[in-house]
């Protein structure tokens, strides 16, 4: 019997893996649980993903892509005239200066936290899994490098790296303490980094 053409099956398996992890954590992930969640034969999961590590890599990359897409579409990267790209004569922070970049990055984080908290927790569970799963470390590093590359359109590379580190830290603190996202404080801290701490 010919195999049914199902071009979206791989993506459905990744989606199912994310749902399994959200419900039961990474410890609950197996080819069997994912196959049941995706409503596909067990052989389909092993065909597309030879190991659970491969499946975790695909899941983490999915979240990386989502955040980078949000950052790419943010006004934080808008240069003169609203176009993304290198800054004009007004300097590396664009016409609005450091406050403008800090404001847009704060707004981006605010939109993120306004969404479903469980989705953010799932993303960080995958991100932090790299501590014990070396195969995930290059994928986790991809997120940092892509974010730095994008923010480097508005500032120098080292400042961009510091901004990413601060945003990462703010997110972790909010998630781990269960506290609210402090908009004014985040805006102030991001502004200090952008303007060199002055």
N, C-alpha and C positions, 0 to 999 in steps of 0.2 A: 504494500500500500504506500503510495507516495506521501511524503511529508507535507502537511498543510503549510502553505506559505504564510508566515506570521512575522513580518518585519519588525513589529513593535515588541516582540516577546522579550528581548534582552532588556529593554527599558522597563517593562512591566516587572521583570524579576528584580531589578534594582529598586524600583518603587516598593515592591513587596518586602525586600530586605530592610528598607528604611522603616516600614511599618512594624516589622518584627522587632527591630532594635528599639523603636519608640515604646513598644509595649513591654518587652521583656529584657531589654538591654542587650549588649553584645554577647553576653553569656547565653542568651536564648537563640542565637543565630545558628542555623544549620541548613544544609541543603534541603533537608526534609521540611523544616518549618517554613522556609522560603517558598518551596514548591507548593505547599499547601496554601499559603497566603496568596500566592500568585495564581493559584488554580491551574497549574501546569504540571506535566509529568516530572517526576524527580529527575529523569535523565536530561530534561531541558536545562535545569540549573547547572548540572555538571558539564553539560555541553558548552554552555556560554561562559561558565566560570569554573575553572579546573580546581580551585581551592576557595575556601572562605576568605582568605586574604585577598584574592583577586576581586571577590565580591565587595569586600570592605573598601578596597581601593576605588572601585567604581562608585560606591555610595559616597565616599568622602569627596571624590572629584565632582560629583553632582552638586554637592553643597558649595564647594569652592566656586564652581561656575555660577551658581545663583548669586553669591555675594559679589563676585567680580562684575557680574552683569548689572547689579544694583549700583555699584560704585561707578561703573563706566557711564551709566545713564544719569548719574547725579550731577547737579549743578556745581558740585565741588570741583569738577574737572572742566568747567566751562571757562574758556579764555575770553579775550575781548570779542564782543559781538555774539557771545553764547556758544562759540565753536570750541570743541576740545582741541588742545594742542599747545605748543609752546607759547609762553606769555609774550605780550607786546612790550612797548617801551616802559610801561608803568612798573615793571619788575616781575620777578618770578612768582609772586603771589597773585598776579592779575590786578585789574583795576580796582578791586575792592580791598586789596591789601590783606594782611593776616586775619583780620576780623572776619572778612568774607569767607575765607577758606574754613576757618574754625566753625563759623556758623553753619555752613553747608554740611560739614562732616558731623556736627552735632545733630543736625536735622536728619541726616541719613541714619544715624544710630537710633534716634528717636522713632523713626518709622519702623526700624527693625524691631525695637522693643514693643511697639504698639501692636505688632502681630502676635501670633500664637507663641507663648513662652515655651511650650513643649518642643516646637520646631527648633528654637535656638538651643535648647538643652541637648537635643539630639545632635545638632551640628557639632557642639563642643564635645559631646561624648565621643563622636567619631574622631575629632581633632586630637583629643587627649589620649585616645587609644594608641596613638603613635608612640607614646612613651614606652609601651610594652610590645608593640608590634613594629619592628624596624621597617617592614615593607611599606608602612604608611608614612614614614617620615619624609620621603621625597615629595609625596602628595601634599602633606601639610606645609612643607616649605614652598611649594608652588603657590599656595594661597598668599603667603607673605610676599613673595617676589612679584607676583602679578599686581597685588595691591600697591607695592612700592613703585613699580613701573608706572602705574596709572597716576599715582599722586605726584610722581616726579615731573609730570607735565605742569604742575602748579608751583613746585618748590624744588629745592635741591634734593638729591637722593638721600643724604643722611637725615635730613629733616623728615622726608617722606617715611623713612624707616622708623624714626621715632614716633611719628603720628600713628603708624600701624601698630606699633608696640603698645602705645597708650590706649588705642581703641580696643585692642585685644584685652588688655588688663581691665579696662572699665567693664567690658562685657562679662569677663570672668567674675569680677567682684559682685556685679549685680546678680548673676546667676547663683553664685555660691552663698551669698548672704540672704537672698530672697528680697533684697531691698528694691526700692524704686530707682529708676534711671534719673540721676540728678542733672538736669539740663544745664542750669547756670554754671555749676562747677565743671562739668565736662567741657563746656564752651570755653571757660576760662583757661583750663589746663591745655586744651588744644591750641588756643591762641598763644599761650606762652611758648609752646614748642615752635609754632610757625614763625613767631617774631624773634626767635633766638633766646627766649627766656627773659627778655627785657620787659 
